[in-house]
Amino acid sequence: MASELEAQVWDALKSIKYPGMSRDIVSFGFVRGVEASGSTVTVELEMSTHNPEAADKVRSEAEAAVVAVPGVTAAEVRLQVQQPPRSAAQQAVSRDPRLIPDVDHVVAVASGKGGVGKSTVAANLAVRMAQLGSRVGLLDADIYGPSMPIMFGITERPRTDGQTLEPFEKYGIKVMSLGFLLEIDTPVIWRGPMVMKAIEQMLGQVDWGALDYLIVDLPPGTGDAQLTLTQKVPLSAAVIVTTPQDVALIDARKGLAMFRKVNVPVVGIIENMSGFVCPHCGEETHVFKQGGGERTAEVVGTPFLGSIPLDPAIVAGGDAGEPIVVSQQEGPHADAFRRIAEAVAAEVGRRSRPKLKIV
Ligand code: ADP
């Protein structure tokens, strides 16, 4: 039978929540045993997580809670962490460190739904990072609607030696898109394994060379392409693009949850098409409401990276094959993309571990 001290320790452990959750570690079943020997208490914790930082946090909080129980003079908290079982889909792909050996960091630009300006943000972010001095590649993995051929005004097919594809070089970056290979106007019906294969080839069979950052424009949502990418190469970071209205924000949260689940750090949320500044009177209209991106970022605990206004010049630039940061190298857009670029670089630097440089 549990001693009174042991019962008090169980109670104390109920005050510890699993990081990011509202439930406590006892109700999760993480506490396997509590044993008191005199005033010394041993606690056995066992949890299944991909996140070693969360496990360490639980352990140190458990230690503090146990020694705070009156009558306890010493506490030992033993922690056993197990890898959660992988889903069938995850098991279908395995990371391949040889895919892009000279790319330091892969950064995904994602959105929960289409049409929020994800590709526009990916293109401008990539070019801005190059303008700020990095070696950058841009992979258009939006297989359902590749838009980089238009955004970069590239209509030719990429050169190939039969083995590898040569990316295009424009505005200081290397660009590759499935759109360079597909016939315009021909619909492609993708099945899961084909998506995986296409993404794999876009990574491994393109001569990316040495890059500081490979920015990947993902298709919207949380499907096979996202899963393949997160499983095939170590992603250093992801940024989520949303518009300010509710439906887009709900989808953005799903995207965010997916990256967290597969342990990819989300640098933050970018709110696109935020407000429209009338070129005639200067008054700002919040076409899609106001401040949603910032509030969502706060609720889900990720940084808000800033907003990009609705601006006809962005559409014109996209359609003319010249991203806005090329035609306007100074001003609010250049500033906004500089801030996002700096946030990505800071995040990547903060979390940089030697294993991110795949050798
Ligand atoms: P997604 O990749 O999310 O589907 P796109 O980047 O293709 O979205 O953008 C969809 C359309 O919206 C394009 O015509 C693009 O030029 C336009 N667009 C994107 N961002 C802005 C903006 N801030 N202001 C005005 N138009 C924008």
Residues whose N, C-alpha, C, O or C-beta is under 5 A from the ligand:
A	BS01	ADP	K113 G114 G115 V116 G117 K118 S119 T120 S147 M273 I308 P309 L310 D311 P312 I314 V315 G318
